Amino acid sequence: MDALYVTIQVLAVDDKRVHLFHHLRRSGDGALVATGEQLYLHVSTLAGKAAPMAPQIRAQLEAWRIAHASLPAPVQARRHVGMPRG
């Protein structure tokens, strides 16, 4: 059984959303095993709807986004499931 690791790239952040891309890799040789792309929506449990996240959380996510801005965009990003690139 091979060990695996995940890297996460912050693609975008705004007051209510975080767009992340994950690469799952095999530890031994770094081979790409799977990818995942998620868009998270911040929801207030009190309001029961999307709401701005706490400023300190937004600031930390923005710091990571800035740090990741120089990384190349994942080639798999922004594709629909089952849709060909084009």
C-alpha positions as CSV (number, residue, x, y, z in Angstrom):
1,M,0.0,0.0,0.0
2,D,1.4,3.4,-1.0
3,A,1.3,6.4,1.2
4,L,-0.5,9.4,-0.3
5,Y,-0.4,13.2,0.2
6,V,-2.6,16.1,-0.8
7,T,-1.5,19.6,-1.9
8,I,-4.1,22.4,-1.9
9,Q,-4.0,25.5,-4.0
10,V,-6.2,28.5,-3.2
11,L,-7.5,29.7,-6.6
12,A,-9.8,32.5,-5.4
13,V,-11.4,34.0,-2.3
14,D,-14.1,36.5,-1.8
15,D,-16.3,37.4,1.2
16,K,-18.5,34.4,0.9
17,R,-16.6,31.9,-1.2
18,V,-13.3,29.9,-1.4
19,H,-12.2,28.1,-4.5
20,L,-9.7,25.3,-3.9
21,F,-7.9,22.8,-6.1
22,H,-6.5,19.6,-4.6
23,H,-3.8,17.2,-6.0
24,L,-3.6,13.7,-4.5
25,R,-0.2,12.3,-5.1
26,R,1.7,9.0,-4.4
27,S,4.5,9.7,-1.9
28,G,7.1,7.4,-3.4
29,D,7.3,9.0,-6.8
30,G,5.0,12.0,-6.7
31,A,2.7,10.6,-9.3
32,L,-0.7,12.3,-9.6
33,V,-3.4,9.9,-8.5
34,A,-6.5,12.2,-8.5
35,T,-7.5,15.8,-8.4
36,G,-10.4,17.6,-6.9
37,E,-11.8,21.1,-7.3
38,Q,-14.2,22.6,-4.8
39,L,-16.0,25.9,-4.4
40,Y,-17.0,26.4,-0.8
41,L,-19.8,28.8,0.2
42,H,-19.7,30.3,3.7
43,V,-23.1,29.9,5.2
44,S,-24.3,31.5,8.5
45,T,-26.1,28.9,10.6
46,L,-27.9,31.8,12.4
47,A,-29.1,33.4,9.2
48,G,-29.6,30.2,7.3
49,K,-28.0,31.6,4.1
50,A,-24.7,32.6,2.6
51,A,-23.0,35.3,4.6
52,P,-19.5,37.0,4.8
53,M,-17.0,35.0,6.7
54,A,-15.2,36.4,9.7
55,P,-12.5,38.9,8.8
56,Q,-9.6,37.0,10.3
57,I,-10.6,33.9,8.3
58,R,-10.9,35.9,5.1
59,A,-7.5,37.5,5.8
60,Q,-5.8,34.1,6.2
61,L,-7.3,32.7,3.1
62,E,-6.4,35.8,1.1
63,A,-2.8,35.5,2.4
64,W,-2.7,31.9,1.1
65,R,-4.2,33.0,-2.2
66,I,-1.5,35.6,-2.7
67,A,1.2,33.1,-1.8
68,H,-0.3,30.7,-4.4
69,A,-0.8,33.4,-7.1
70,S,2.6,32.6,-8.7
71,L,1.8,28.9,-9.0
72,P,0.7,27.7,-12.5
73,A,-3.1,27.2,-12.7
74,P,-4.0,23.5,-12.6
75,V,-4.7,22.3,-16.1
76,Q,-7.7,20.4,-14.8
77,A,-9.3,23.5,-13.1
78,R,-12.6,25.0,-14.1
79,R,-13.8,22.0,-16.1
80,H,-17.2,20.5,-15.7
81,V,-17.4,16.8,-14.8
82,G,-17.4,14.7,-17.9
83,M,-17.1,17.7,-20.2
84,P,-14.2,17.8,-22.7
85,R,-11.8,20.7,-22.5
86,G,-12.6,23.2,-25.1
